């Protein structure tokens, strides 16, 4: 029963994080709009990653005595996953759209010229495709989807 309650709390937390991002707005700095993940997701993953690293360290200390290395391995994989698979930040500027992911190590850029987009309202997801095939996904976990769509329309991006 205790495991079922923790799974229920995790499911409700993911649902809350997805819906709270819908009511937040993008940040504007000069001519650039920033579309980060919602505050709840940044809080959960931002504190969850370091917390899981600490848990991995403490469980590894116990595993050195008992010899059961499967638990620190699992918690280490989850800790790395929270850091690596965080939704990326999206930056919309005069030249195009830029996606910054993996703690700033990976960047994708789609220029406005020749870009097109696909919007699926049921999934609350916008897929932006550049003329060179580069894709950027604005998911339900990002803030300001209606603002993102209006930016695409203002730059005359074909929206399917």
N, C-alpha and C positions, 0 to 999 in steps of 0.2 A: 504494500500500500504506500509506503514511503517513497518508493521509486516512481510510482504512478503520479504522486503529487508533484514531484520534482519535474517530471516530463510535462505535466499539465502547466506548471509555472513557466517552463521554457517555451512551450507553444504559445501561451498567452503573451509572453514577453515579445516574441517575434511578431505576433499580430499587432501588438501595441506599437512597436517600432515602425512597422510598415504604415500604420494609419497616422501616426503623429507626424511623419515626414510630409504628408499631404497638406497639412495646415501651416507649414512654415514657408517662408519666402526666401528667394535667392538674395545674396548680398551683392550690392553694387559698389564698385570702386572705380571711379572715373568712367571710362567707356566699357568696362569689363564687368560682366555678371559672373558670380561664383555660385555653383550648384553643388554644395557638399552633401554627404549623407545627412540624414536627420540627426538631431541632437541626441535622441535616445540611442541610436545605433552607435554613434561616436562614443557615447558614454559607456555603453555595454562593452564594445570591443576595445576601447581605449583603456578601460580598467581591467577588463577580463584577460587581455593578453599578459600584462605584467603579473597579475594575480596567478594565472596558470603557470607562468614561469617559476614563481615562488613555490607554488604547490608541487611542481615537478621536482624542484630542488629538495623540498622536505620529504617527498615520497621516495626520492632516490636515496636519501640518507637511510630511510627505513629499509629500502630494498637491499642495501648493501649488507644488512644484517640477516634478512630473511631469504634473500636470493630470488625474490619475485620481482623481476624486472619488467613485467608486462604493464603494470600500472604507470610507472614513470614514463614509459615509452608512449603510452596512449595520451597521457596528459601533456607530454612534450609536443606530440603531433598536433594536439588541439591548440596549444599555445602558439605554435608557429602558424597554424591555420588562421587564428584570429588576427595575426599581424599581416599575413600575406593576402588574405581573401576579403579584406575590408573593401566595400564599394569605393570606387575611385572618385576623386573630385573632378568636376567638370567646369571649365572656364570658357565663357563665350565672350569673344572680343570682336573688334572690327575686321580682323583678317579671317577668323573662322572659329572653330570649336577645338579646344584642347582637353584631353583627358590625362590626368596625372594619377598614377596608381603605384602600388608597391613602395609606399613610403617615399614617393618622389623619384624613384629610380626608372620608371617606365612612363614614357609620354607618347601619346598619339595625337596627331593633328589632322583635322579635316578642314580644308578651306571652303569658303562659301561657293566658289565657282564650281559648278558641276555636282554639287552635293544634293542628295535626296534623302528622304526620311520615311520610315514606316511607323505608324502609330496604331497600337492595339489597345483600345480603351478598356477592354475587359481585364487585360493583364497590367494596365497602367504602366506601359513601357514604350519608350520611343527609341527606335534604332536609327541612327544617323549614319549614312553611308557616303563616303567621299568618292570623288571621281577615280581615285587610284585603288579603291576597294577597302580602304581603312574604315573600320566601324567603331562607333562610340554608342554606348547604351546608357540611356537615362532611365533608370529603373524606378520601381515604386518606393525604394529606400532613399532616393534623392529628393531634395526639397524643390518646390516650385515647378511642378511639371507644366502647369498652364503657362507660366512665364517662359519656360523653355520652348513650348510650342509657339508662343507669340513671337519669340525671337527668331525662330525658324521662318515663320510667315513673313516677318518684316524684312528678312534678308532674301526673300523669294526662293526659299528652298522648296522643291517639289515634295509635298506631303501626301503619302498614299494612305 
